Amino acid sequence: MTTQADSATTERATRPDVYVSHFTDLMRTVKDEGLLERKHGYYWWQIAVHVGAFFAIWAGFFWLGNSWFQLILAAALGVIVTQFGFLGHDAAHRQMFASASWNSWTARILAGGFAGLSFAWWRAKHNMHHKGPNLEGYDPDIGPGAIAFTPGIVAQRTTGFAGWFVKRQGWLFFPLLTLEGLNLHAESIRAARDKTSNQPWRRTELWLVVVRLAAYVAVLLAFLPIGKAAAFFAVQMAVFGFCLGASFAPAHKGMPIIPPEMKLDFLRRQVMVSRNVRGNPVVDWAMGGLNYQIEHHLFPNMPRCNLRKAQPFVKAHCEKIGVDYMEVGLFQSYAIVVDYLNNVGIRARDPFDCPLAAQLRG
């Protein structure tokens, strides 16, 4: 005779297999639709168009000469450099080519040579984020920094300027993104100079980033008065930092923070803390496909152009198994981020609470 306790034990024992099966079913659907197949033509076209735009902007720079209209080109350069950051991101996730080496070198050239970012530093940081998005104490994207993303960090900043700042950090977040470009360059150089790092091709990346930055500054100073050169540099860096940061911010900020002790299966761990932004051709391009954050986290090696096609299958699957699927408009996503950051010490005090997740707690 089977007792109620025996039934409960059997259910707990089989539940992980059920959850794994849920993702396996979705993976099978996505594969059957061919959405994980490489899109070489798409990516070669993207690289060609943006490399062409990059050199066209510099041709315009030399043609325009000593003029304040150069600031328009500086803003355009910031936008295009952001696109190289996205392309480097895609290559690092092995979305472009079957060869790991081809993907790695494409990411190094596009991210390092055109955007001034260290591929090795970014990959190590970003891989941790993908393994545990919004996982407190693990995800570097919500770790200590200028912005306090978790109640624990807020609790350490209650007095003086830090206390004043943290109460208004939501409003200050997007203006601060204009400094993110400088921060990313500094972090890339610091990581590439780290002699204790075992990252491959560290010195090559350091050379790419430093030479690219030095050549950039030298060209500005050679062809523009120092005031205009500084303004060009500032505008380009501000646009670059803002565009890149504003594309990543809506993905997870304001979504639940997962306590370190909580255990979640892969599908729920990725979906329940991610937010999509409703797309269209302009939004998809401007955000580098990161507006399909849920699909990207479930299938990080899926070509960017297929994320939109995968969305209906993922939404239907989440609805079928009872997992919330969050999707909002672009400006609504920014409003959520601002509101969360202004109130992170109040709104996020309660632990991540979900009946489905609670079943998997250790």
N, C-alpha and C positions, 0 to 999 in steps of 0.2 A: 504494500500500500504506500502510495506516495504522499508524503506530508506536505503541508504548506511551506515549511522551511526548506524541504528538498526542492520544491518547485522554484523557490526564490533563488536557491543556490544555482540551479541549472540555468535560470534566466540570466544571472550575473555572469555565469561562465560563457554563455553563448552571445551575450550582448556585444562584446568587442567585435566578434565575427560579423554580426549584423551591420555594425557601423562601417567596418572595412568594406563589406559588400555594397553598401550604399555608394561609396566613392568608386568602387570597381565598376558598378553598373553605369555610372556617369562617364567614367573613363572609356568604357567600351563604346558608348554612344558617340562620344567625341571622336574617337579613333575611326569608327565606322563612317563618320561624316567627312573624314579626311582633314580634320581641322588641325592636326598636329604635324601635317606634312610641311616641309620647308617651302617658302615662297621666294625663291632666288630672284626671280624677275622683279618682284615688288621691292625687295631690299636694294638691288642694284640700281633701280630707278630712284629710290629715296636717296641713296648715297650720291648719285650723279646730280640730282636736282639741287641738293643742299651744298655740295661742293661747288657747283656752278654759281649758286647764289652767294656763297662766301667770297669767291673771287670777283664776282660782279660788284659786290659792295666795296671791295678794296680798289677795283678799277675806278669806281665812282669817287672814292676817297682821293685818289691821285689826280683825277680830273677836276674835282671841285676845288682843291687847294685851300688856301687860308680863308675859310668862311665859317660862320656860325651854323650854317646849314649842315655842316658836318655832324651835328648832334642828331640829325634825323638818321644819318647812316649809322651812327653809334648805336641808336636804339634798334635799328634793323639788324645790326651785327649781333646785338645781345639776343635777339629772337632766334637768329640762325644758329648761334653757338649753343643755345638751349637745345635745338634739334639734334646737334651732334651729341649732346649729353644723352638724349633719348636713344639715339642709334647705338651709342656705346653701351647703354643699358640693355638693349635688345641683343646685341652681340654677346655681352657677358652672360646672358641667360641662354645662350646657344640657340637663339631663335633663327639665326640667319643661315648657318651652314651645318652640315653633318660633322665636319671636322672640328674638334675642340681647338686645335691650333689656329685654324682660320678664324674662328670666333674670337679667340683671345687676342690675336694680333689686330684684327679689325677693331676690337674694342680699344686696344692700346692706341692705335693710330687716330681713331675718331675722337675718343675721349681725351687722350693726352695731347695729340698734335693739333687738334682743332679747338677743343674746349678747355685744355689745360688741367685736366683731372687725372689723377692716378687711378688706373684700372685696378691694380692689386689692392690698394686701400679701399676703394669703393666696393669691390667684390667681397672682401672679408666682412665689411660692415653690413652690406646688403644681404649677404647670405644668412647672417644671424637674424636679421629682421624677418626674412622669409620663413625661417625655421620656427620662430616664436613671435609673430606679430602681436604687439600690445601686451606681451608677457612681461610683467613687472620684474625688474632686476635682470632681464636678459636682452630684450629688444633695445638696441642702441638708439633707435629713433625716439624713444621716450625716456632716455636716460638723462642724468643731470646736464644742464647747459643753461644758456641764457633764459630759456623758457622752461617753466615748471609744468610738466605734463601729468604728474601723478600727485595724489594727496600727500604721499610721504615726502616728496621734494618741497611741496608748498609748505608743509609743517616746519621746515627748516628755514623758511624765509618769511618771518612774521613781523619783523621790526625794521626800522630805518628805511633806506631806499629800496631794499629788497622787498620789504612788505608792501610798500607803496606800488612798486612795479608789478608784483604778482597779482594785485587786485585789478590791474589795468592791462595785463599782458595780452589779452585777447585783442584789444584795440591796437596795441603796439606790434602785434605779431607780423602783420603784413608789411608795415613800414620797415621792420627789422629785416625782412627778407631781401631788401635791397642791398644788405651787407653780406648776404649768403654767398655770393660769388667770390668775394674776397676770402671768406672763411673756407670755402671749398678749395681754393688755390693754396691757402696756407696749410690746410690739413693734408693735401696731396703732397706738398713739398716735405712737410714734416715726416709723413709716413715713408716717403721714398728715401729720406735721409736716415731712417732708423736702421742702424747697423745690426741690431738684434733681430730684425725681421727675417723670416725665411721665405718671403714672397719671391717668386722667380722674376727675373728681369727687372729687379728693383732699380738698379743703376740706369738702365735704359729708360725706364719711365721717368726717373729724376731728370735725366738729360732732356727728354721730350718736353716735360712740363716747364723746366727752367729756361731752356732755349726758346721755347715758344713765347713765354712771358717776356723774356728779355728782348726778343726781336720785336714783339708787339710794341713795347714801350719805346724802343729805339726808333721805330718807324714813326710813331706819333711825334716824338720830339724832333725828328729830322724834318718833318714836313709841316708842322704846326707850331705856332708860338706856345710857350709853356702853359699859358692859361687855357687856350683852346685844347691843347693836348690833354691836360688834366681833366677838363670838362668831358672830352670824348671818352676817356678812360672811365670816369665816374659813371657816366650815363650807360655805357655798355655793360659795366659790371653790375650796376643796379638793375637793369632790365634782365640780364642773365640770371641773377640771383632770384629776382622776384618771379620770373616765369617758371624757373625750375622748382622753387619752393612752393609756389601756388598750385603746381600740378601734383605734388606729392601730398600736400597738407590735407586735402579733403578725403584722402584714402582711409585714414584710420583715426585722425584726431577727432575726439568727441564720441568715439565708439568705446565699448566696454574695455576696461583694463583687466587683464586676467591675472589673478594672484599666482605666485610662484608654485603653490602647492596643488593647484587645480590641474586635473588631467582631462584633456579633450581629444577626441579623435581628429584626424587630419582635416576632414571636410568641415566640421564645425569650428575647429581652431582657425581656419582661414576665412570662412564665410561670416561668422558671427562678429568678427571685429573689423570687417572691411566694409567700405561704402563705395558704391558706384555713383558716378555723375552722368546724368542723361547726355547722350552723345548726339552729335551731328558731324558732318565733315570738318567744320571749323574747329569744334571742340576736340574732336578726335586728334586732329593735327596739332593743335596748340598744347594739348596735354600729353602728346606722345602715346596715346592709347591707354594711359594710366587711369583714365576715367572708367575703364572696365577693370577695376581693381580686383573684384571678386574672381573674375575669370582668370586674370593674370596670376593671382595667388594660388588658384587651384591648378593651373597649367602654366607654370613660369616659362617653359620653353615653347609655348604656342606662339607662332608668328603674330605680330601685332595686328595685322589686317584681319585675322581670323577671330579675334576676341569678340568683336561685335556679332559675328555669326554664331559663336558658341553661347552667347548670352541667353537666347530663348531656351536652350536645352538646360542650362544651369538653373535658370529661374523656375522652370517647370519641375525639375528634379528637387529643388529645395522646397517648393510648395508641397510636393508629394510626400516628402519625409518630415515635414513640419519644421523646417529651419528658416528663420527669418532672413529675407533677402532685402538689403537696404539699398535703395536707389533714389536720389533726389536731383533737383536741378543744380546748376553750377553755383548760382548766387545763394541758394538755400544752403548748399554745402558750406560755403564760406561763413554764412551767418551762424551755422551750427558750431563751426570751429571757433569763432570769436566768442560765442556765448559759453562754450565749454571752458575755454582757457581763462575767461574772466571769473568763472565759478568753479574751477577744478577743485578747490579746497572744500567746497560745499557740496556740489552735485555728485562728486565721485567718492564720497566717503564710504558709501555702502559698497560691499564687495560685489563683484560680478555675480548676478543672481539669475539663474536660468534653470528651470526644472530639468531640461534635457542634459545640460552640462553637469548639474548636481548629481545625476546618476553615475557620472564617470569619475567623481572625486575619489582620490585615493584615501 
